[in-house]
Amino acid sequence: MGEWTGGWTSGGVAMRRRWAYTGGMSTDVELRCACGTVQGVVIESSARTCNRAVCYCDDCQTFAHFLGRDDVMNERGGTDILQVAPSRVRFSAGQQELRCMRLSPKGVLRWYTTCCKTPAGNMLHSPRSPFVGFAMRFVAPQGSALDAAVGTPRGSLHGRYAIGGCPEGVPARVGLGLLVRSVGWVLGNAVAGRHRGSPFWTASGEPISAPEVLTLEQRNELRAAVAGASTSTER
C-alpha cells in the first residue's frame, strides 16, 4: 500500500489519491446507495486495478426488474459494471442493510440494499471469489470524474439480449479483447489472494446474509418482463 499524496473533491464527491503498488496514481472511489444509508469505498482504484464493462445479459436485466430499479440500466438494457477485487472494498456505514439473492441454485450472488433496493455487487458464490462487480448506481462519482478515476468501459457484452436487438458495435456474446483482459485480471486477483478480507463473507466462509434463491416460477415471471430475452445465461 502506498502513501497519501493529497485529495480533492469532484462533483461533490471526495476522492483521495495515492501512489499505488502499480507504479502509478490510484484513487479511493466512494460507494453509496441511492438513499445514502450504505456507504463505503474501493481503495486503490485505477484503470489497471479495476475492470469495467457494459453488460446487456438477460440476467442483469432480470435482477434490475427484481429490484424494481430499471434506472440502473441504459435505454437498451445495459448495465455499466465496475469490477474490483473484494479485498479493496471497505464499508463504513449501513453494511447491515446488505442482502443477496440468486436467480437460480447455481447462479452468482447478487447483492442489494434493503433500504432503497440499490444493486450492491455481484460475485461468485464462494468466499474465494476474485471479483465483485458494482453497478454504477452504487458508485458515487459519475461521468467524467469516474472515467478519470477508473477509466472508461473496456467493452460491452451479451448484446444479443439488448432491448431492440444487438446495438451497433456490441458483440452478441463477448469480444476477444474484453475476454482476454477480463480473464487475465480475474486470474491475477486469484493468484494474489485478493479475495481475502472480503466484507461480503464471514470469517467462517459464509455470506454475511443468507441468499434468497428464486424458484423457477419466480424467475420466469421476472424474465417475461425482460424485452429481447430468450435463453438465460445462468442455470
Secondary structure as GFF3:
##gff-version 3
##sequence-region A 1 235
A	DSSP	beta_strand	4	10	.	.	.	ID=ss1
A	DSSP	beta_strand	13	19	.	.	.	ID=ss2
A	DSSP	beta_strand	25	32	.	.	.	ID=ss3
A	DSSP	beta_strand	39	45	.	.	.	ID=ss4
A	DSSP	beta_strand	51	55	.	.	.	ID=ss5
A	DSSP	alpha_helix	58	67	.	.	.	ID=ss6
A	DSSP	three_ten_helix	70	72	.	.	.	ID=ss7
A	DSSP	beta_strand	79	84	.	.	.	ID=ss8
A	DSSP	three_ten_helix	86	88	.	.	.	ID=ss9
A	DSSP	beta_strand	89	93	.	.	.	ID=ss10
A	DSSP	three_ten_helix	95	97	.	.	.	ID=ss11
A	DSSP	beta_strand	98	102	.	.	.	ID=ss12
A	DSSP	beta_strand	109	113	.	.	.	ID=ss13
A	DSSP	beta_strand	119	123	.	.	.	ID=ss14
A	DSSP	beta_strand	132	135	.	.	.	ID=ss15
A	DSSP	three_ten_helix	136	138	.	.	.	ID=ss16
A	DSSP	alpha_helix	143	150	.	.	.	ID=ss17
A	DSSP	beta_strand	156	157	.	.	.	ID=ss18
A	DSSP	three_ten_helix	159	161	.	.	.	ID=ss19
A	DSSP	alpha_helix	176	192	.	.	.	ID=ss20
A	DSSP	beta_strand	212	213	.	.	.	ID=ss21
A	DSSP	alpha_helix	216	223	.	.	.	ID=ss22
###
